[in-house]
Amino acid sequence: MGIQRHLVFTSLCLAIVSLRLSDAALSDEPTFRAGAATSNITPPIGSDQTVGASKRQATHVHDELNARCLVLDDGQSKLALVVCDLRHISAEVVAGAKQIIERSTGIPPQCVLVSATHTHTSTGAKLEDDGEQPYYDYRAFLTRRIADGVLRAVNQLQPARIGWDVAEEPTQVFNRRWFLMPSRGPIYGAHDNIEQVDTNPGYSGLLRPAGPVDPQITFLSVQSTAGKPIALLASYGLHYVGGVPANTISADYFAMFADRMGELLGADRHQDPPFVGIMANGTSGDVNNLARYSDEELEKRGPQPKKRYQPFGKAREVAYLCADKVMQVHKSLEWHDHVKLSSLQRTLTFKRRYPTKEEVEWAEAVKAKKIKPMSTSRYSTYSTVLAYNSPEMPPTIDVVVQTHRIGDLAVAAMPFEVFAEIGLELKQRSPIQPLMNISIANGSHGYLPTPEQHRLGGYETWIGVNKVQLDASVKMVDNLVEMLGELSAKGR
Ligand SMILES: [Zn+2]
C-alpha cells in the first residue's frame, strides 16, 4: 500500500542514509533503528578454573568468547538484547552491567536482557558461588565489556527493518532424562534414595524419555533499509554440543551458528559495522545433543552407523543444520519498517530449597561416618544437604524475569536452566505469538524442573543444582503469562 519513495543523501562522512517517505513517516511515525556489536569477553589463558568438565585451567583459546549485543530503537524506547558466550552469568554481574548501560545510554534495566549461551567450554560456572575467590577481576572485566558492547551497538544504530519467524530442527534435541527398563534395576539418587528417572543414563535399557523437547528455532532478523544484514538473533532449546578438546576455550555451536548465519545472509566480512549473529539458549535444562532412543525404537531403527567426529565437528554440524533451517524460513520473511517495543520486568521472591527430613538424616549419618554413601555424586553431596539445612543460608532468592514485545514477537527471559516442557507451556499460553524463550537470562539460579519432574527425581532435581522451592516453575510461568497479557493489552 502507498507509494514508497526513497531519497538518498550522502552525508559528509560518506555514510549513506536511506530515508523512506511513507504514510507513516509523514504522520510523524518515528524511524525504527537497529545496531549490533560484539564485545570480547575471553578470559586470559591459565586463569580460568572451570573450562570443560575437567575443571582444569585453559591452555588454549579455539575461538573468542563474546557478548553479542543487539539494540533496537522504535523512536520512543530502546531494547538491548545481549547474549554472552558463557556457561552461566551471575545476577550481580548483570545488575552491574545494567547500571553502567543506564548511565552511558539511558536504557533502563528492564529494557536490557543479558543472558548466557551455556557453552561449557567457557568460564562463569562458579561466578555465583565463589564470591570470596580472587577472580583476577573477571567479574569486573565482564561487567564492563557487556556494557561496552551495548554502548557500541547504540553508537551504531541505523534505520532498519525487522522480521521474525519460527524454524524447526527436531533432529538435534534429545530429552536426557529417561525411565529405564526394569532390567536396569533401581535408580539411586544423590542421597541413596530411589528415583524414577535417570539423567544421561547410557544408551541401552531405556524405556521412554521423562519429558518433551522443543524443536523450534525462534528468530528475529534486522537489516538496514538498503537490505544489508545487521543482526540475527535466534533461540534453540539445546544445552550445548561440545566435542571441544580438553582445556580449550570455545563458544561451542552457538558461535558457529552465528558465523554461518552471516555467510548465508550474504554479510560481507568487511562490512562496516559488521554483521552480528546471535544464538541464545532456549529452554534446554533437560535437553542435550546425545542421541538416545528407547530399546523399542532401537529395534525399529536397526544397527546405527557410529559417526566419528573431529574436534568441533559435531558442533559445526549442529550449527550448520540450524542455520540452514533458519535460512529456509528467512527467505520468505515479512519485513516491518517500524514496530513498537515494550518491556516488563518483575522480581519474584522464591523460598529457597530446603532438604527433606530423610536427606538431613542421611547427610548427618554420612558426616558422622555411620554410613558410607553409595552415591558418588559430586553435585549434591552430604555437605550440600547440610549447607541447605543451615539457618545461615538466606531463606529466599530474588529472581528477575522479563517479557519484551517487539511488534508481534514476544520474548520471555528466565534466570534458570529451564526444562523444555516449561518453555512449551509458555509458548502455548502466550497471548503474543510467536514467543522466543531465553533462559539463563539476567542471572543463573540453577535448574528449573516442574513439580512433576521433581517427583520423578534425577540429577536436575537435586538440592544444590536446584536452588528454589519445588513449585517455582508454576509461579514463574503464571507471572510471565500475566506479563505477556499486559504487553498484549497495550496493543501494537
Ligand atoms: Zn546445564
Residues whose N, C-alpha, C, O or C-beta is under 5 A from the ligand:
A	BS01	ZN	E417
